[in-house]
Amino acid sequence: MRMVEFWCAILVLFALLINGKAEVYIVTMVGEPVISYTGGIPGFEATAVESDETLDATSQLVTSYAQHLEQKHDILLDSLFDRGTYKKLYSYKHLINGFAVHISPDQAETLRRTSDVKSVERDWKVRRLTTHTPQFLGLPTGVWPTGGGFDRAGEDIIIGFVDSGIFPRHPSFGSHNADPYGPLPKYRGKCEVDPDTKREFCNGKIIGAQHFAEAAIAAGAFNPSIDFASPMDGDGHGSHTAAIAAGNNGIPVRIHGHEFGKASGMAPRARIAVYKALYRLFGGFIADVVAAIDQAVHDGVDILNLSVGPNSPPATTTTTYLNPFDATLLGAVKAGVFVVQAAGNGGPFPKTLVSYSPWITSVAAAIDDRRYKNHLFLGNGKILTGIGLSPCTHPNQTYTLVAANDVLLDSSVMKYSPSDCQRPEVLNKNLVEGNILLCGYSFNFVVGTASIKKVSETAKSLGAIGFVLAVENVSPGTKFDPVPVGIPGILITDVTKSMDLIDYYNTSTPRDWTGRVKSFNGTGSIGNGLEPILHKSAPQVALFSARGPNIKDFRFQDADLLKPDILAPGSLIWAAWSPNGTDEPNYVGEGFAMMSGTSMAAPHIAGIAALVKQKHPHWSPAAIKSALMTTSTNLDRAGRPLQAQQYSETEAMKLVTATPFDYGSGHVNPRAALDPGLIFDAGYEDYLGFLCTTPGIDVHEIRNYTNTPCNYSMGHPSNLNTPSITVSHLVKTQTVTRRVTNVAEEETYVITARMQPAVAIEANPPAMTLRPGASRKFTVSLTVRSVTGTYSFGEILMKGSRGHKVRIPVVAMGYWR
């Protein structure tokens, strides 16, 4: 057997030498996938589902047709190429019809010329888009009681996570302290066994766990010793996102002996299904991610969380909505799965979103009301502000300040960047012990080769009372998050404050003619940074959160579709962490981490969507998205318009009035989302109409990815029935249509519209009465008043006689022609 494998390997190597370096390609085929096959092939009956209908993957019709598709993939490859010259990695059968294959560029060209093949795309990489929030969002008092309390919140709803895996033994995912989780027949997923411990990853709370790495292995990026050939989280990111959405309630967050509160997921009783396709060093590959999504929908998840985005645009398509990733997610939505994706972390610059399509709920990140500050008190009376989740030095006592560069054992150690305080062995313990160690924040901290955790460990091992880390210069966009440490410590992030510290230290530290310190006379003390300060100005749009306008192609032409969709907490979020995790060097070996990113915002929405789905099990993905968006708020807790962090002319951070390009419809309001009054529903046919109506999209490309001809037009893409209105090129007057459905009791709604002065707006009719379950259309007319070269913002507000408020944002840019 080994001899056969040896000669197969030689054959593959020989083929690669002849044909060029092999790469992973995603191939789509002629013929419908399971989800849209309407019959016509002898021996195989139709398997297509109606829009928002759950796919029954266990039916004989589905399994036999799926086997038929896989057989066709294998026959095609065998007919074109010699065995051993290629390796098929996955067959995609349920949401798209195709496969991933490891072949040479010449072989890819052969596939492109084959009549049964619709597209051949080289695989591309994706990256991760990197607690107090349940209380901030009002879940314990306003939402969980309606579902039977926290111990029933999200009951029997399955959230699938395409991420870096999970650490199954974390208390956030434990099942021993909860009511037993019964079997869920609707879920058909597998549970892999840990190859090291031989223990299953599942426990009832975690209902499924699989990993996908064939493309990563083929690309030579996978290292089993650190990436784990199992659902084990070798990064931390996957455990963090799963805990935010569905972690157990009331789990104490303890680090360095201090409890920072109790963590809970948004839907603490929801089940977790793990589809690991991201890895610690290289992120992931679309071929693996698509396989994970296809499997998740086959298995029966209700909600899919994707805290992931592409590294770069696909190579062979210019349309943002049409590629294997977005097309697979369109299939997922057709099967009734609610899809949430992080909007991206490229803010605060415009057009930095990595989530584009209308069938996806794209989530921006907000700063909530918790801020952490700490203070350094100098011997000259100055108080310097900084950050640091640390205890204070002894009250009413000051300590001598010693700089790392002044306590070196030997001048030869300068090559180790001793001011970083990463190596205790190069510093003189006798000079550091009992004092406060001053360290410098260098580029090594930015790239991750140095960490605040290591500074703390260095100071502690040398017997220091505490440490100060001073930032002497800063690059635009550098983000400083507070880090928990076990001894008094502070990071001075303001360069001018760091200069104050350095000036004080230099003037109070006499030196001889060689520059050697004669005596350390500077003193100071460190305050308590463990307690958060609550701000009424929350929420605010985080600086890093990606901004609109949305783009319809990779020439960056504006789309007639608003993105992001909604804003949720995404800054300084405490949640579970994998002790194996290396995504953040400051939390290596810890059980919890405080992270920031739209990666953290997306699972907030996934968890809240689970609560909505629990209350309204038959709602479509679009209905759930509508309920979240129309009930969101564009005001902060003080009742003022939301603000967004932005760069000033000096590249310092400032606050500006936020727009829908920053927050979408607004900040999520879970309690209101459970009872929205009206919904804007849409389904698969509507999304096809949007694609077919969007100017510049090749109809053949649409057919390639959807297996459907463009028989349906909605006149203009702005007519897609979304809970927002965007017209990127408004000339003269344009009228947009929307349809609402009443999901409450009979109610009369008064409709008002307002817009910034450059565009006139009018809604008709001005009022309407809807019976339970009834649908009505209304129109919104937009007219150019003046051309400003910028977008105008406004809103439609529908006030119901029973107290419901339905608000949708309106965005338009006027042109004379």
C-alpha positions in Angstrom: 0.0 0.0 0.0 2.8 2.4 0.9 4.5 1.6 -2.4 1.4 2.6 -4.3 1.1 5.8 -2.4 4.8 6.5 -3.1 4.3 6.1 -6.9 1.1 8.2 -6.8 3.0 11.0 -5.1 5.8 10.7 -7.7 3.1 10.9 -10.5 1.5 14.0 -9.0 5.0 15.7 -8.6 5.9 14.8 -12.2 2.6 16.3 -13.5 3.2 19.5 -11.5 6.7 19.9 -13.0 5.2 19.6 -16.5 2.1 21.7 -16.0 3.2 24.4 -13.5 2.5 24.9 -9.8 -0.9 23.4 -8.7 -3.4 25.6 -7.0 -6.9 25.2 -5.6 -9.8 26.1 -8.0 -13.5 26.4 -7.4 -15.4 25.0 -10.4 -19.2 25.5 -11.0 -21.1 23.1 -13.2 -24.0 23.1 -15.6 -27.1 21.8 -13.8 -29.0 22.8 -10.7 -27.8 22.1 -7.1 -30.2 20.3 -4.7 -31.8 23.5 -3.5 -33.1 24.6 -7.0 -33.4 21.4 -9.0 -36.9 21.3 -10.4 -36.7 17.9 -12.1 -36.2 16.8 -15.7 -33.4 14.3 -15.3 -34.8 10.7 -15.8 -34.7 8.8 -12.4 -34.4 11.9 -10.3 -37.4 13.8 -9.0 -37.4 17.5 -8.1 -35.6 18.6 -4.9 -36.0 22.4 -5.1 -37.3 24.2 -2.1 -39.6 27.2 -2.1 -38.1 30.5 -0.8 -37.4 30.3 2.9 -38.3 26.6 3.0 -36.0 24.3 5.1 -34.0 21.8 3.1 -34.9 18.2 4.0 -31.4 16.7 3.6 -32.5 13.3 4.9 -35.0 12.6 2.1 -34.2 9.9 -0.4 -34.8 12.4 -3.3 -32.2 14.8 -1.9 -29.5 12.1 -1.1 -29.9 10.3 -4.5 -29.7 13.6 -6.5 -26.7 14.8 -4.4 -24.9 11.5 -5.1 -25.8 12.0 -8.8 -24.1 15.4 -8.8 -21.0 14.1 -7.1 -20.8 11.3 -9.5 -20.9 13.8 -12.4 -18.1 15.8 -10.8 -15.9 12.6 -10.6 -16.7 11.4 -14.1 -15.8 14.8 -15.6 -12.4 14.9 -13.8 -11.6 11.3 -14.7 -12.5 11.9 -18.3 -10.2 14.9 -18.6 -7.2 14.1 -16.4 -5.1 11.1 -15.5 -5.6 9.9 -12.0 -2.9 11.2 -9.7 -2.5 14.5 -11.6 -5.4 16.2 -9.6 -7.0 16.0 -6.3 -10.7 16.8 -5.8 -11.1 18.4 -2.3 -14.9 18.9 -2.1 -18.1 18.3 -4.0 -20.6 21.2 -3.6 -24.1 19.8 -4.1 -26.7 21.5 -2.0 -26.4 25.3 -2.5 -24.2 25.4 -5.6 -23.3 22.7 -8.1 -19.6 22.4 -8.4 -16.4 21.2 -6.7 -13.0 22.4 -5.4 -10.0 20.8 -7.0 -6.2 21.0 -6.7 -4.8 21.2 -10.3 -2.3 23.0 -12.4 -3.2 26.3 -14.3 -3.1 24.3 -17.6 -5.6 21.8 -16.2 -7.8 24.7 -15.0 -7.8 26.1 -18.6 -8.9 22.7 -19.9 -11.8 22.8 -17.5 -12.8 26.3 -18.6 -13.1 25.0 -22.2 -15.4 22.2 -21.2 -19.1 22.6 -22.1 -20.3 21.2 -18.8 -18.3 23.8 -16.8 -19.8 27.3 -16.2 -16.9 28.9 -14.2 -13.5 28.2 -12.9 -12.1 30.5 -10.2 -8.8 30.3 -8.4 -9.4 30.0 -4.7 -8.7 33.1 -2.6 -8.1 33.7 1.1 -10.3 35.1 3.9 -9.4 36.6 7.2 -11.0 36.9 10.7 -12.6 40.3 11.3 -11.3 40.9 14.7 -19.5 40.7 29.3 -21.5 43.5 29.7 -23.4 43.8 26.5 -26.5 41.7 27.5 -27.3 44.4 30.2 -26.5 47.2 27.8 -28.9 45.8 25.3 -31.6 45.2 27.8 -31.8 41.4 27.4 -32.1 40.2 31.0 -35.2 42.4 31.8 -36.7 43.2 28.4 -36.2 40.2 26.2 -35.3 37.0 28.1 -38.4 37.0 30.3 -40.6 36.9 27.1 -38.9 33.6 26.1 -39.1 32.0 29.6 -36.1 33.5 31.2 -32.4 33.2 30.4 -32.5 29.4 30.9 -34.9 29.2 27.9 -33.6 32.1 25.8 -32.9 30.6 22.3 -34.2 27.2 23.2 -33.8 24.7 20.2 -32.4 27.3 17.9 -29.2 26.2 16.2 -26.5 28.8 15.4 -23.8 27.6 13.0 -20.3 29.3 13.4 -17.9 29.2 10.4 -14.9 30.3 12.3 -11.7 29.0 14.0 -13.4 26.2 16.0 -14.2 26.0 19.7 -12.6 25.1 23.0 -15.3 22.6 24.2 -14.3 22.4 27.8 -14.9 26.1 28.5 -17.7 26.8 31.1 -19.4 29.1 28.6 -20.2 25.9 26.6 -20.7 23.5 29.4 -23.9 21.5 29.8 -23.5 20.0 33.4 -25.0 23.0 35.2 -28.0 23.4 32.9 -31.2 21.5 32.3 -30.3 18.6 30.1 -30.3 19.4 26.3 -32.5 16.8 24.6 -32.0 15.5 21.1 -32.9 17.8 18.2 -34.1 15.6 15.3 -34.0 18.5 12.9 -30.1 18.7 13.2 -28.2 16.2 11.1 -24.6 17.3 11.7 -21.7 15.2 12.8 -19.6 15.5 15.9 -15.9 14.8 15.4 -13.8 13.2 18.0 -10.7 14.9 19.4 -7.8 12.9 17.9 -5.7 13.5 21.1 -8.1 13.0 23.9 -10.6 10.7 22.0 -13.4 12.7 23.5 -16.3 14.1 21.5 -16.5 17.8 21.0 -20.3 17.7 21.6 -22.2 17.8 24.8 -25.8 18.8 24.0 -25.0 22.6 24.2 -22.4 22.0 21.4 -24.6 20.0 19.0 -22.2 19.6 16.1 -18.5 20.1 15.4 -16.6 19.6 12.1 -13.5 21.0 10.5 -12.7 21.8 6.9 -9.1 22.2 5.8 -8.7 20.4 2.4 -7.9 23.6 0.6 -5.5 24.8 3.3 -3.7 21.4 3.2 -3.5 21.5 -0.6 -2.1 25.0 -0.5 0.6 23.9 1.9 -0.6 26.4 4.6 -1.9 23.8 7.2 0.3 22.8 10.1 -1.4 20.1 12.1 0.7 20.7 15.2 -0.6 24.2 15.7 -3.8 24.3 13.5 -5.3 21.1 14.9 -6.9 18.7 12.5 -10.1 18.8 14.5 -12.7 21.4 15.6 -10.4 22.5 18.4 -9.9 26.2 18.5 -6.2 27.0 18.0 -6.8 30.7 17.7 -9.4 31.9 20.2 -11.6 33.8 17.7 -14.1 31.0 17.2 -14.7 30.4 21.0 -15.1 34.2 21.5 -17.7 34.6 18.7 -19.7 31.5 19.8 -19.8 32.7 23.4 -21.0 36.1 22.4 -24.0 34.7 20.5 -24.9 31.6 22.6 -22.6 31.2 25.6 -24.1 30.1 28.9 -25.4 32.8 31.2 -23.6 34.1 34.4 -20.1 32.7 33.7 -17.6 34.6 36.0 -14.9 36.4 33.9 -11.8 35.9 36.1 -8.3 36.9 35.1 -5.3 37.5 37.4 -7.6 36.9 40.5 -10.0 39.7 39.5 -13.6 39.2 38.4 -14.6 41.6 35.6 -18.2 40.6 35.8 -20.3 37.7 34.4 -20.4 36.8 30.8 -23.5 35.6 28.8 -24.4 35.0 25.3 -27.3 36.8 23.7 -29.2 33.6 23.5 -27.8 31.5 26.3 -29.9 28.4 25.6 -29.3 28.3 21.8 -27.3 25.3 20.5 -23.9 25.8 18.9 -22.8 24.0 15.7 -19.1 24.4 14.9 -17.8 24.5 11.3 -14.1 25.2 11.6 -12.6 26.7 8.4 -10.3 29.4 9.8 -6.8 28.9 11.2 -4.5 30.9 13.4 -1.7 32.0 11.0 -3.2 32.2 7.5 -6.9 32.8 8.0 -8.7 30.5 5.6 -9.6 29.6 2.0 -12.9 30.2 0.3 -13.0 26.6 -0.9 -13.0 25.4 2.8 -15.5 28.1 3.8 -17.9 27.3 1.0 -17.7 23.6 2.0 -18.4 24.5 5.6 -21.5 26.7 4.7 -22.8 23.9 2.4 -22.5 21.4 5.2 -24.1 23.7 7.8 -27.2 24.2 5.7 -27.4 20.5 4.9 -27.1 19.8 8.7 -30.1 22.1 9.5 -28.7 25.2 11.2 -31.2 28.1 11.7 -28.6 30.9 11.8 -25.2 31.2 10.3 -22.6 33.5 11.8 -19.6 34.6 9.6 -17.1 36.8 11.4 -14.9 36.5 8.3 -14.3 38.5 5.1 -12.2 38.2 1.9 -8.6 39.3 1.8 -9.1 40.6 -1.7 -11.7 40.6 -4.5 -12.2 37.4 -6.5 -9.9 37.2 -9.5 -12.5 36.4 -12.2 -15.6 38.4 -11.4 -16.1 42.1 -11.0 -19.6 41.9 -9.4 -19.5 42.0 -5.6 -22.7 39.9 -5.3 -21.7 37.0 -7.6 -18.9 34.7 -6.5 -18.9 31.2 -5.0 -19.1 32.7 -1.4 -22.1 35.0 -1.9 -23.9 32.6 -4.2 -23.6 29.8 -1.6 -25.0 32.2 1.0 -27.9 33.1 -1.3 -28.6 29.3 -1.4 -28.5 29.2 2.4 -31.0 32.1 2.6 -33.3 30.3 0.1 -33.2 27.3 2.5 -34.5 29.6 5.3 -31.1 30.2 7.1 -30.6 33.7 8.5 -27.0 34.8 7.5 -25.0 37.3 9.6 -21.6 38.6 8.4 -19.2 41.1 10.0 -19.1 44.3 7.9 -15.3 44.6 8.0 -12.6 46.5 10.0 -11.4 48.9 7.3 -12.9 52.0 8.8 -13.2 54.9 9.2 -12.6 55.2 5.4 -15.5 55.0 2.9 -16.2 52.0 0.8 -14.3 49.6 3.1 -17.1 47.0 3.5 -16.4 43.4 2.8 -20.1 42.3 3.1 -22.1 43.4 0.1 -25.2 41.3 -0.8 -28.8 42.0 0.2 -29.5 38.5 1.4 -26.8 38.9 4.1 -27.2 40.9 7.3 -24.0 43.0 7.5 -23.1 44.2 10.9 -21.1 47.3 11.9 -19.4 47.7 15.3 -20.3 50.1 18.1 -18.6 51.1 21.3 -20.9 50.5 24.2 -21.1 52.5 27.4 -18.1 50.9 29.2 -14.8 52.7 29.0 -11.7 51.8 31.0 -9.2 54.5 32.2 -6.2 54.5 34.5 -3.9 57.2 35.9 -0.2 57.6 36.6 0.5 60.1 39.4 3.9 61.7 39.1 6.0 63.1 42.0 5.8 66.6 40.4 2.0 66.6 40.9 1.1 65.8 37.3 -1.6 63.2 36.6 -1.2 61.3 33.3 -4.2 59.5 31.8 -3.8 56.0 30.2 -5.3 52.6 30.1 -4.6 49.4 32.0 -6.9 46.9 33.6 -4.8 46.6 36.7 -4.9 47.0 40.5 -3.4 50.2 42.0 -0.1 50.5 43.8 -0.4 50.8 47.6 -2.5 53.8 48.5 -0.7 56.9 49.9 2.7 55.6 48.8 4.9 56.5 45.9 7.6 54.4 44.3 10.8 55.1 42.4 10.7 55.2 38.6 13.4 53.2 36.7 13.7 53.1 32.9 14.5 49.7 31.3 17.3 51.3 29.3 18.9 52.5 32.6 18.9 49.1 34.3 20.6 46.9 31.7 22.9 44.1 32.9 25.2 44.7 29.9 25.2 47.3 27.1 25.5 44.4 24.6 21.9 43.5 25.1 20.7 46.6 23.2 20.2 44.3 20.2 17.2 42.8 22.0 15.2 46.1 22.2 15.4 46.0 26.0 13.0 49.0 26.4 10.2 46.7 25.2 10.6 44.8 28.6 10.1 41.5 26.9 13.2 39.8 28.3 13.7 39.9 32.1 17.1 38.2 31.8 18.7 41.4 30.3 17.6 43.7 33.1 19.2 44.1 36.6 16.8 42.8 39.2 18.6 44.6 42.0 17.8 48.0 40.4 14.2 47.1 39.4 13.0 45.3 42.6 10.5 47.4 44.6 10.3 50.1 41.9 8.1 51.0 38.9 9.6 49.9 35.6 9.3 52.3 32.7 9.1 50.6 29.3 8.7 51.9 25.7 5.9 50.9 23.3 7.6 50.0 20.0 6.6 48.7 16.6 7.1 45.2 18.0 3.8 45.6 19.9 2.0 46.6 16.7 3.2 43.5 14.8 2.6 41.2 17.8 6.2 40.2 18.6 5.9 42.0 21.9 2.9 42.1 24.3 1.7 44.0 27.3 1.2 40.6 29.0 4.9 39.9 28.6 5.8 43.3 30.0 3.7 42.5 33.1 5.4 39.1 33.4 8.9 40.7 33.1 8.1 43.3 35.8 6.7 40.7 38.1 9.7 38.3 37.7 12.1 41.2 38.5 10.1 42.1 41.7 8.8 45.5 40.3 5.9 47.1 42.1 4.4 47.9 38.7 5.2 49.1 35.2 4.5 52.0 32.8 4.5 51.5 29.0 4.9 54.8 27.2 3.9 55.4 23.5 6.4 57.9 22.1 5.2 57.9 18.5 2.0 56.5 17.0 0.9 55.5 13.5 -2.6 56.6 12.3 -5.1 54.0 13.0 -3.2 52.4 15.9 -5.9 51.0 18.3 -5.1 50.7 22.0 -7.3 48.4 24.0 -6.9 47.9 27.8 -5.3 44.6 28.8 -5.8 42.8 32.1 -2.6 42.4 34.1 -1.9 41.0 37.5 0.3 43.8 38.9 -0.2 47.6 38.7 0.4 48.7 35.2 -0.6 51.5 32.7 -0.2 52.2 29.0 0.2 55.9 28.3 -1.3 56.2 24.8 -1.2 60.0 24.3 2.3 60.9 22.9 2.2 64.4 24.7 1.5 62.7 28.0 4.4 60.2 27.3 6.6 63.2 26.7 5.6 64.7 30.1 6.6 61.5 31.7 9.9 61.3 29.9 10.7 65.0 30.7 10.0 64.4 34.4 12.1 61.3 34.5 15.1 62.9 32.7 15.0 66.1 34.9 14.8 64.0 38.1 17.4 61.4 37.1 21.0 62.8 37.4 23.7 61.1 35.3 27.5 61.2 35.1 29.5 62.3 32.0 29.1 58.9 30.4 25.3 59.0 30.7 25.1 56.5 33.5 22.5 57.2 36.1 23.8 58.4 39.5 20.5 58.1 41.3 16.8 57.5 40.5 14.9 60.4 42.1 11.7 60.3 40.0 8.6 58.9 41.8 5.1 57.9 41.0 2.1 55.7 41.7 -0.5 53.9 39.6 -4.2 54.2 40.0 -6.9 51.5 39.9 -7.9 50.7 36.3 -10.2 47.7 37.0 -13.5 49.6 37.3 -15.2 50.7 34.1 -16.7 54.2 33.6 -20.2 54.2 32.1 -20.9 56.8 29.4 -24.2 58.1 28.3 -22.7 59.0 24.9 -22.9 55.3 24.0 -23.3 53.8 21.5 -20.8 55.3 19.1 -19.6 53.8 15.8 -16.1 52.4 16.4 -13.2 53.9 14.5 -12.3 50.6 12.9 -15.8 49.7 11.7 -16.0 49.5 7.9 -18.1 52.3 6.2 -20.3 52.5 3.2 -21.4 53.4 0.6 -21.8 49.8 -0.6 -20.2 48.9 -4.0 -21.8 46.8 -6.7 -18.5 45.9 -8.4 -14.8 46.0 -7.9 -14.4 49.1 -9.9 -16.0 50.6 -6.7 -19.2 51.9 -8.4 -21.8 52.8 -5.8 -24.6 50.2 -5.3 -28.3 51.0 -4.9 -28.3 49.1 -1.6 -27.5 50.3 1.8 -24.7 48.6 3.8 -23.9 48.1 6.6 -27.4 47.0 7.7 -27.2 47.4 11.4 -24.9 48.4 14.3 -24.1 46.2 17.4 -21.6 46.2 20.2 -18.1 45.3 18.9 -15.6 47.1 21.0 -13.9 45.7 24.2 -16.2 42.6 24.4 -15.4 40.1 27.1 -16.1 36.5 26.1 -14.7 33.0 26.2 -11.1 32.3 24.9 -9.2 29.2 24.0 -6.1 28.6 26.2 -4.5 27.4 23.0 -5.4 30.7 21.3 -2.7 32.9 19.8 -4.9 35.4 17.9 -4.1 38.0 20.6 -0.7 37.6 22.4 -2.0 39.4 25.5 -4.4 36.6 26.2 -2.2 33.5 25.6 -3.2 30.8 28.1 -6.2 32.7 29.4 -9.8 31.5 29.6 -11.4 34.9 28.6 -10.4 37.8 26.4 -11.6 41.3 25.7 -11.6 41.8 22.0 -12.7 44.4 19.4 -13.9 44.1 15.8 -16.9 43.7 13.6 -16.2 40.0 14.3 -17.6 40.7 17.8 -20.6 42.7 16.5 -21.9 40.0 14.2 -22.5 37.3 16.8 -24.5 39.8 18.9 -26.9 40.0 15.9 -26.8 36.2 15.4 -27.8 35.6 19.1 -30.5 38.3 19.0 -31.8 36.8 15.7 -32.1 33.5 17.6 -34.4 35.1 20.1 -36.5 36.6 17.3 -36.6 33.2 15.6 -37.6 31.5 18.8 -40.6 33.8 19.2 -41.5 33.7 15.5 -40.3 30.3 14.2 -41.9 30.7 10.8 -40.5 34.1 9.8 -38.2 34.2 6.8 -34.6 35.4 7.1 -35.7 38.7 5.5 -38.5 39.1 8.0 -36.0 38.7 10.9 -33.6 41.1 9.3 -36.4 43.6 8.8 -37.5 43.3 12.5 -34.0 44.0 13.6 -33.5 47.0 11.3 -36.8 48.8 11.5 -36.8 48.8 15.3 -33.1 49.9 15.7 -32.3 53.4 17.0 -30.2 56.2 15.6 -30.0 58.0 18.9 -27.6 57.4 21.8 -28.6 56.8 25.4 -28.7 60.6 26.0 -31.2 61.0 23.2 -28.7 62.6 20.8 -28.0 61.5 17.2 -25.5 58.7 17.0 -21.9 59.8 16.6 -19.0 58.0 14.8 -15.3 58.0 15.6 -13.4 59.6 12.7 -9.9 61.0 12.1 -9.3 64.7 12.4 -7.0 66.7 10.1 -4.1 66.0 12.5 -5.0 62.2 12.4 -6.2 62.3 16.0 -9.5 60.7 16.8 -12.6 63.0 16.8 -16.4 62.4 16.9 -18.7 63.4 14.0 -22.4 63.0 13.5 -22.9 59.4 12.1 -24.8 58.6 8.9 -26.4 55.4 7.6 -23.1 54.6 5.9 -21.7 54.2 9.4 -24.5 52.4 11.2 -27.0 51.2 8.5 -30.5 51.5 10.1 -29.1 52.1 13.6 -28.1 50.4 16.8 -29.9 47.1 17.5 -32.8 47.2 20.0 -33.6 43.6 20.9 -36.8 44.2 22.9 -38.4 46.2 20.1 -37.3 43.6 17.4 -39.5 40.9 19.0 -42.6 43.0 18.2 -41.8 45.2 15.1 -45.4 45.7 14.0 -44.6 45.6 10.3 -42.0 43.7 8.3 -40.4 44.2 4.9 -40.3 40.7 3.5 -38.3 39.4 0.5 -37.3 36.0 -0.9 -35.2 34.3 -3.4 -37.2 35.6 -6.4 -36.8 39.1 -5.1 -33.0 38.7 -4.8 -32.8 37.4 -8.4 -34.9 40.4 -9.5 -32.4 42.7 -7.8 -29.5 41.0 -9.5 -31.2 41.1 -12.9 -32.1 44.8 -12.5 -28.7 46.0 -11.4 -27.0 47.8 -14.3 -23.7 46.3 -15.4 -24.2 42.8 -14.2 -23.8 40.2 -17.0 -27.0 38.1 -17.2 -24.8 35.0 -18.1 -22.9 35.5 -14.9 -26.2 35.6 -13.0 -27.3 32.3 -14.6 -23.9 30.8 -13.9 -24.3 31.3 -10.2 -28.1 31.0 -9.7 -29.1 28.5 -12.5 -31.9 30.9 -13.3 -32.5 33.1 -16.4 -33.4 36.8 -15.9 -37.1 36.6 -16.4 -38.0 39.0 -13.6 -37.2 42.7 -13.3 -38.2 45.2 -10.6 -37.6 48.3 -12.7 -34.7 49.5 -10.6 -32.6 47.8 -7.9 -33.8 50.3 -5.4 -37.2 48.6 -5.6 -35.9 45.5 -3.8 -38.1 45.3 -0.7 -35.5 46.0 1.9 -36.0 48.1 5.1 -33.8 50.9 3.6 -33.9 52.9 0.4 -30.7 53.8 -1.5 -30.6 55.6 -4.9 -26.9 56.2 -5.8 -27.6 58.1 -9.0 -30.8 60.2 -8.6 -31.9 62.2 -11.7 -35.0 64.4 -11.7 -37.6 62.3 -9.8 -37.5 58.6 -9.0 -40.3 56.7 -7.3 -39.5 53.7 -5.2 -42.0 51.0 -4.0 -42.1 49.1 -0.7 -44.4 46.5 0.6 -45.1 46.0 4.3 -46.8 43.1 6.1 -48.6 43.4 9.4 -47.3 40.9 12.0 -49.4 42.3 14.9 -53.0 43.2 15.5 -54.9 45.5 13.2 -53.3 48.9 13.3 -53.4 52.3 11.4 -50.0 53.7 10.5 -49.3 57.4 9.7 -46.3 57.7 7.3 -44.0 60.7 7.4 -40.8 61.4 5.4 -37.9 63.8 5.9 -34.7 64.4 4.0 -31.8 66.8 3.9 -32.6 69.9 1.7 -30.8 68.8 -1.5 -33.4 66.1 -2.2 -37.2 66.4 -1.8 -39.1 63.4 -0.4 -42.7 62.4 -0.4 -44.4 59.2 0.8 -47.8 57.9 -0.4 -50.3 57.1 1.0 -49.9 59.3 4.1 -51.7 56.7 6.2 -52.9 53.1 5.9 -54.7 50.5 8.0 -53.6 46.9 7.9 -55.3 43.8 9.3 -53.3 41.0 10.9 -51.2 39.3 8.2 -52.2 41.8 5.5 -49.7 43.4 3.1 -49.8 46.9 1.6 -47.6 48.8 -0.8 -46.5 52.4 -0.4 -44.3 54.6 -2.6 -41.5 57.1 -1.9 -40.7 59.8 -4.4 -37.3 61.4 -4.4 -36.6 64.6 -6.4 -33.3 66.4 -7.0 -33.4 70.0 -5.7 -29.8 70.8 -5.9 -26.6 68.9 -6.9 -24.1 68.9 -4.0 -21.8 66.1 -5.0 -22.5 64.3 -1.7 -25.2 62.0 -0.4 -28.3 63.3 1.3 -29.8 61.3 4.2 -33.3 61.0 5.5 -35.9 58.5 6.8 -39.4 57.2 6.5 -41.2 56.9 9.8 -44.4 54.8 10.2 -46.2 55.4 13.5 -48.8 52.9 14.5 -52.0 53.6 16.5 -51.0 50.8 18.8 -47.6 52.2 19.5 -45.4 50.5 16.9 -42.7 52.6 15.3 -41.2 51.5 12.0 -38.3 53.5 10.7 -36.2 53.0 7.5 -33.2 55.1 6.4 -33.2 56.8 3.0 -30.0 57.7 1.1 -29.7 59.4 -2.3 -27.2 61.4 -4.4 -28.6 63.9 -6.9 -27.3 64.5 -10.5 -28.6 66.7 -13.2 -28.4 63.9 -15.7 
